[in-house]
Amino acid sequence: MLNVFERWYKRKFSDPDSMMLLLLLLISSLLLAVWGGILMPVIVAAVIAYLLDWPVVQLCRLGLSRGYTTVLVLFGFISLSILTFVGLVPVVVQQSINLIKEMPQIWEKGQVWLLELPETYPDLVQLTQIQDVLDSINQRVVVLVEQLLSASFSSLGGVGALLIYMILVPLMVFFMVKDKEMLVSNISSLLPSERRLIKQVGSEMNIQIANYIRGKVIEIVIIGTVSAVTFAFMDLRYALLLGVLVGFSVLIPYIGAAVVTIPVAIVALFQWGITPEFWYLMVAYGIIQALDGNVLVPILFSEAVSLHPVYIIIAVLFFGGLWGFWGVFFAIPLATLVKAVANAWASPKELETEI
């Protein structure tokens, strides 16, 4: 057994470039694990900088200076963010409050429907089973409400952190975009000379992450807008709130679409019941999801590395469990990083001869 492991180790890590890549990954993972919370503003600024770098580059091709275009693009981004926050967030918050107020009525109606099942299907469902299920759900709901209340009170202390984000993040984004070449050169000077595989993985992931962030933001905006307009056109209540939820659900491939279907269906059922309007809405929602998966995603992520759905779901669960929202957001780029590293380590000697 030890001989097998020794042969595998020599085959994969006999190349110094492979060892340098392994050390860089270990050090980066350690830094994120120990100081991930402290470095979060830097990570957020890097994400926004990736998003804004493309329009800056396009404007620079017109002959404008990079400093001027950075100020122009950043000012436009901040203005758009403020307008979105002022115009969208209050409506979404109000609809969320109204929906929470109606949740007891929705739940009461759902309990009545469940208790009618034994009469409709006496051979399949027993009344005692339904009552046990309802008791269990009610207990879980009480625990969930207590957790939400405690989380809301604990989040009050995050107002100061939010102010820090509002000041530091835009400032870091400005310098990251404006002085991109200098920062990249400084980081490169810190890397070891045996960095062939590091450069190979870094250049591949630079393209992947930039394309993913831009594509994912565009997908969120398009799907959220189309869903909200469709829901409003069909006169569904809480159309904007549900549209926002559908838009952000694309952050979690496969899982997000399945989860967000539940609130859409519950609100439609509470509003219309099992009627043609309910089925029209669900068909329209299904068409939106189908167009997203079969048309929009292939167009936006045509340059992305293809990953099997099982690997994507595992990546979402693993990285989401580690880093929460940002782990979910970067699940696919991180999965492609793992794939790029595995490809780089596949046959280092062959890669060396090719170069």
VMD Tcl script that draws the C-alpha trace (Angstrom):
set ca {
  {0.00 0.00 0.00}
  {2.82 2.37 0.88}
  {4.53 1.61 -2.42}
  {1.37 2.52 -4.32}
  {1.13 5.84 -2.48}
  {4.84 6.51 -3.04}
  {4.55 5.90 -6.80}
  {1.47 8.16 -6.96}
  {3.30 10.89 -5.05}
  {6.36 10.76 -7.32}
  {4.19 10.77 -10.44}
  {2.14 13.79 -9.35}
  {4.54 15.90 -7.29}
  {8.04 15.12 -8.58}
  {7.83 18.34 -10.59}
  {8.79 21.43 -8.47}
  {6.05 23.41 -10.22}
  {3.49 20.95 -8.89}
  {4.78 21.39 -5.35}
  {4.65 25.18 -5.66}
  {1.06 24.97 -6.86}
  {0.17 22.71 -3.93}
  {1.83 25.06 -1.42}
  {0.03 28.08 -2.88}
  {-3.32 26.32 -2.61}
  {-2.64 25.27 0.99}
  {-1.53 28.77 2.03}
  {-4.52 30.40 0.31}
  {-6.95 27.97 1.93}
  {-5.38 28.59 5.34}
  {-5.64 32.36 4.94}
  {-9.31 32.12 3.96}
  {-10.07 29.72 6.80}
  {-8.37 31.85 9.47}
  {-8.97 35.41 8.23}
  {-11.86 34.90 5.82}
  {-14.17 37.18 7.81}
  {-11.59 39.96 8.02}
  {-10.75 39.68 4.31}
  {-14.40 39.62 3.19}
  {-14.45 43.34 2.18}
  {-11.41 42.67 -0.02}
  {-13.13 39.66 -1.61}
  {-16.30 41.70 -2.24}
  {-14.23 44.51 -3.76}
  {-12.43 42.00 -6.01}
  {-15.78 40.62 -7.21}
  {-17.05 44.10 -8.11}
  {-13.71 44.95 -9.72}
  {-14.00 41.87 -11.94}
  {-17.49 43.03 -12.90}
  {-16.42 46.58 -13.76}
  {-13.14 45.77 -15.49}
  {-14.83 44.84 -18.79}
  {-16.59 48.21 -19.39}
  {-13.41 50.03 -18.34}
  {-11.39 48.07 -20.90}
  {-13.96 48.80 -23.62}
  {-13.89 52.53 -22.91}
  {-10.09 52.55 -22.84}
  {-10.12 51.18 -26.39}
  {-11.86 54.40 -27.43}
  {-8.78 56.36 -26.37}
  {-9.82 57.40 -22.87}
  {-7.40 57.14 -19.94}
  {-7.89 54.25 -17.52}
  {-8.16 56.55 -14.51}
  {-10.91 58.63 -16.12}
  {-12.87 55.59 -17.31}
  {-12.56 53.97 -13.86}
  {-14.11 57.03 -12.21}
  {-16.85 57.16 -14.86}
  {-17.76 53.47 -14.63}
  {-17.58 53.37 -10.82}
  {-19.79 56.47 -10.57}
  {-22.32 54.85 -12.92}
  {-22.25 51.62 -10.91}
  {-22.77 53.42 -7.58}
  {-25.58 55.56 -9.05}
  {-27.33 52.50 -10.46}
  {-26.94 50.67 -7.13}
  {-28.45 53.61 -5.20}
  {-31.38 53.90 -7.64}
  {-32.00 50.16 -7.37}
  {-31.82 50.27 -3.59}
  {-34.14 53.27 -3.31}
  {-36.64 52.06 -5.91}
  {-36.59 48.29 -5.42}
  {-35.69 47.49 -1.83}
  {-38.58 49.36 -0.10}
  {-41.16 47.61 -2.31}
  {-39.58 44.20 -1.74}
  {-39.41 44.80 2.02}
  {-43.05 45.89 2.15}
  {-44.18 42.88 0.14}
  {-42.11 40.63 2.42}
  {-43.81 42.10 5.50}
  {-47.26 41.65 3.95}
  {-46.46 38.05 3.00}
  {-45.23 37.29 6.52}
  {-48.45 38.73 7.94}
  {-50.48 36.45 5.68}
  {-48.45 33.33 6.41}
  {-50.74 32.23 9.31}
  {-53.74 32.38 6.98}
  {-51.85 30.48 4.27}
  {-50.77 27.84 6.80}
  {-54.30 27.54 8.20}
  {-55.66 27.00 4.70}
  {-52.95 24.41 4.05}
  {-53.83 22.52 7.23}
  {-57.50 22.41 6.22}
  {-56.50 20.98 2.84}
  {-54.25 18.36 4.46}
  {-56.94 17.30 6.93}
  {-59.32 16.72 4.01}
  {-56.95 14.22 2.39}
  {-58.06 11.21 4.55}
  {-61.65 11.77 3.40}
  {-60.61 12.03 -0.26}
  {-58.09 9.17 -0.18}
  {-59.07 6.96 2.81}
  {-57.03 3.99 1.58}
  {-53.81 5.98 1.19}
  {-53.81 8.54 4.00}
  {-54.83 8.20 7.66}
  {-55.96 11.11 9.83}
  {-53.44 10.26 12.56}
  {-50.59 10.45 10.05}
  {-51.68 13.92 8.92}
  {-51.98 15.12 12.53}
  {-48.50 13.82 13.37}
  {-47.06 15.61 10.34}
  {-48.84 18.86 11.26}
  {-47.62 18.69 14.87}
  {-44.06 18.15 13.70}
  {-44.25 21.04 11.22}
  {-45.76 23.38 13.84}
  {-42.91 22.62 16.23}
  {-40.35 23.31 13.51}
  {-42.09 26.56 12.59}
  {-41.91 27.77 16.20}
  {-38.18 27.00 16.35}
  {-37.62 28.71 12.99}
  {-39.44 31.87 14.10}
  {-37.32 32.02 17.26}
  {-34.15 31.65 15.22}
  {-35.24 34.39 12.80}
  {-36.01 36.76 15.66}
  {-32.66 36.13 17.33}
  {-30.88 36.56 13.99}
  {-32.67 39.87 13.35}
  {-31.61 41.26 16.75}
  {-28.03 40.09 16.33}
  {-27.85 41.68 12.87}
  {-28.41 45.14 14.39}
  {-24.74 45.18 15.33}
  {-23.85 44.82 11.66}
  {-24.89 48.40 10.85}
  {-21.38 49.63 11.61}
  {-19.90 46.93 9.40}
  {-22.27 48.00 6.61}
  {-20.98 51.56 6.86}
  {-17.42 50.24 6.60}
  {-18.39 48.32 3.46}
  {-19.95 51.46 1.96}
  {-16.71 53.42 2.42}
  {-13.91 50.89 2.03}
  {-15.28 48.69 -0.75}
  {-15.80 51.47 -3.35}
  {-12.34 52.84 -2.51}
  {-10.70 49.43 -2.98}
  {-12.67 48.82 -6.18}
  {-11.40 52.10 -7.62}
  {-7.75 51.25 -7.01}
  {-8.17 47.59 -8.05}
  {-9.57 48.63 -11.43}
  {-7.38 51.69 -11.98}
  {-4.07 50.06 -10.97}
  {-4.87 46.53 -12.14}
  {-1.62 46.00 -14.05}
  {0.55 47.23 -11.19}
  {-1.27 45.08 -8.62}
  {-1.00 41.98 -10.82}
  {2.71 42.66 -11.32}
  {3.27 43.06 -7.57}
  {1.48 39.80 -6.83}
  {3.47 38.01 -9.55}
  {6.73 39.21 -8.01}
  {5.80 37.45 -4.76}
  {5.31 34.09 -6.47}
  {8.18 31.57 -6.67}
  {10.14 31.11 -9.89}
  {8.74 27.57 -10.27}
  {5.31 28.83 -11.26}
  {4.55 27.30 -14.63}
  {1.51 25.42 -13.35}
  {0.49 28.39 -11.19}
  {0.42 30.60 -14.28}
  {-1.44 27.93 -16.22}
  {-4.16 27.57 -13.58}
  {-4.22 31.32 -12.84}
  {-4.72 32.40 -16.45}
  {-7.48 29.80 -16.93}
  {-9.29 30.78 -13.73}
  {-8.94 34.51 -14.44}
  {-11.01 34.05 -17.60}
  {-13.44 31.68 -15.90}
  {-14.16 33.90 -12.89}
  {-14.51 37.09 -14.93}
  {-16.91 35.43 -17.37}
  {-18.85 33.78 -14.55}
  {-19.37 36.96 -12.50}
  {-20.48 39.04 -15.49}
  {-22.67 36.25 -16.85}
  {-24.26 35.50 -13.48}
  {-25.11 39.17 -12.81}
  {-26.69 39.48 -16.28}
  {-28.63 36.24 -15.73}
  {-29.95 37.43 -12.34}
  {-31.14 40.73 -13.83}
  {-32.79 39.15 -16.89}
  {-34.51 36.26 -15.10}
  {-35.61 38.42 -12.17}
  {-37.01 41.13 -14.45}
  {-38.81 38.72 -16.78}
  {-40.27 36.79 -13.84}
  {-41.48 39.95 -12.04}
  {-43.06 41.33 -15.24}
  {-44.72 37.97 -15.98}
  {-46.09 37.65 -12.44}
  {-47.37 41.23 -12.48}
  {-48.98 40.74 -15.92}
  {-50.80 37.66 -14.60}
  {-51.87 39.68 -11.52}
  {-50.03 37.47 -9.02}
  {-49.65 39.00 -5.58}
  {-46.12 39.84 -4.36}
  {-44.96 39.81 -8.00}
  {-41.82 41.90 -7.37}
  {-40.76 39.91 -4.29}
  {-41.20 36.59 -6.07}
  {-39.43 37.94 -9.17}
  {-36.43 38.93 -7.03}
  {-36.40 35.46 -5.43}
  {-36.50 33.79 -8.85}
  {-33.67 36.04 -10.04}
  {-31.40 35.19 -7.11}
  {-32.31 31.51 -7.34}
  {-30.04 31.20 -10.40}
  {-27.09 31.54 -8.01}
  {-27.68 27.92 -7.03}
  {-27.95 25.81 -10.19}
  {-30.72 23.18 -10.17}
  {-31.34 23.51 -6.40}
  {-32.34 27.19 -6.53}
  {-34.98 26.70 -9.22}
  {-36.52 23.80 -7.30}
  {-36.58 25.66 -3.96}
  {-38.02 28.94 -5.28}
  {-40.85 27.04 -6.97}
  {-42.34 26.39 -3.51}
  {-43.14 30.04 -2.56}
  {-44.36 30.79 -6.10}
  {-46.74 27.81 -6.01}
  {-47.90 28.54 -2.43}
  {-48.76 32.18 -3.18}
  {-50.57 31.17 -6.39}
  {-52.50 28.43 -4.59}
  {-53.52 30.78 -1.77}
  {-54.64 33.41 -4.29}
  {-56.43 31.26 -6.87}
  {-56.64 27.68 -5.60}
  {-56.53 24.80 -8.09}
  {-57.89 26.86 -10.99}
  {-56.84 27.48 -14.62}
  {-55.09 30.70 -13.48}
  {-52.84 28.68 -11.20}
  {-51.85 26.30 -14.00}
  {-51.30 29.18 -16.45}
  {-48.89 30.75 -13.98}
  {-47.00 27.51 -13.35}
  {-46.70 26.91 -17.12}
  {-45.34 30.45 -17.61}
  {-42.90 29.92 -14.74}
  {-41.79 26.60 -16.26}
  {-41.20 28.30 -19.62}
  {-39.01 30.93 -17.95}
  {-36.94 28.23 -16.25}
  {-36.65 26.25 -19.50}
  {-35.51 29.31 -21.47}
  {-33.01 30.13 -18.74}
  {-31.46 26.66 -18.72}
  {-31.56 25.95 -22.46}
  {-31.07 29.37 -24.06}
  {-29.74 32.04 -21.69}
  {-27.18 29.96 -19.77}
  {-25.51 28.50 -22.92}
  {-25.22 32.02 -24.37}
  {-23.84 33.69 -21.24}
  {-21.54 30.84 -20.18}
  {-20.44 29.53 -23.58}
  {-16.77 29.86 -22.56}
  {-17.21 28.21 -19.17}
  {-15.82 24.80 -18.44}
  {-18.61 22.24 -18.62}
  {-19.23 20.43 -15.34}
  {-21.49 17.50 -14.63}
  {-24.62 18.46 -12.61}
  {-23.54 16.11 -9.80}
  {-20.23 17.99 -9.44}
  {-22.06 21.35 -9.44}
  {-24.47 20.25 -6.69}
  {-21.61 18.87 -4.59}
  {-19.68 22.13 -5.06}
  {-22.72 24.21 -4.03}
  {-23.25 22.13 -0.88}
  {-19.56 22.03 0.07}
  {-18.51 25.64 -0.58}
  {-21.88 27.00 0.55}
  {-21.40 25.20 3.86}
  {-17.93 26.72 4.19}
  {-18.53 30.35 3.19}
  {-22.30 30.83 3.02}
  {-23.57 33.18 0.28}
  {-20.19 33.78 -1.31}
  {-19.44 30.07 -1.26}
  {-22.66 29.46 -3.19}
  {-21.90 32.34 -5.57}
  {-18.42 31.04 -6.36}
  {-19.30 27.33 -6.26}
  {-18.95 26.87 -10.02}
  {-15.68 28.89 -10.37}
  {-14.23 27.01 -7.40}
  {-15.32 23.71 -8.93}
  {-13.62 24.68 -12.18}
  {-10.54 25.62 -10.14}
  {-10.48 22.11 -8.70}
  {-10.83 20.74 -12.22}
  {-8.06 23.01 -13.55}
  {-5.72 21.96 -10.75}
  {-6.51 18.30 -11.36}
  {-5.77 18.75 -15.08}
  {-2.52 20.56 -14.28}
  {-1.43 17.72 -12.00}
  {-2.58 15.03 -14.42}
  {0.71 14.68 -16.25}
  {3.24 17.37 -15.29}
  {6.06 15.79 -17.31}
  {3.99 15.77 -20.48}
  {2.99 19.39 -19.94}
  {6.63 20.29 -19.42}
  {7.68 18.70 -22.71}
  {4.86 20.52 -24.51}
  {6.06 23.88 -23.16}
}
mol new
graphics top color blue
foreach p $ca { graphics top sphere $p radius 0.5 }
foreach p [lrange $ca 0 end-1] q [lrange $ca 1 end] { graphics top cylinder $p $q radius 0.2 }
display resetview
